[in-house]
Amino acid sequence: MAATITAEDPLTGEEIEIPADVEVGEIVDSPATGAELEVVSTDPLTLEEAPELEEDWGE
């Protein structure tokens, strides 16, 4: 079983478990809402709602 750590879900304020080996910039799914969250810091572990990807029209 993989090690996990807890972090606060920025959308709900709930403590959620994520893999302990996450890296800055990695996207994880919130088990509470299903939203994509981005790891913005690992010390302390901080999550933010991941930005929506916009289409690239080759500009």
Buried (B, 14 or more C-beta within 10 A) or exposed (E): EEEEEEBBBBBEEEEBEBEEEBEEEBEBEBEEBEBBBBBBEBEEBBBEBBEEEEEEEEE
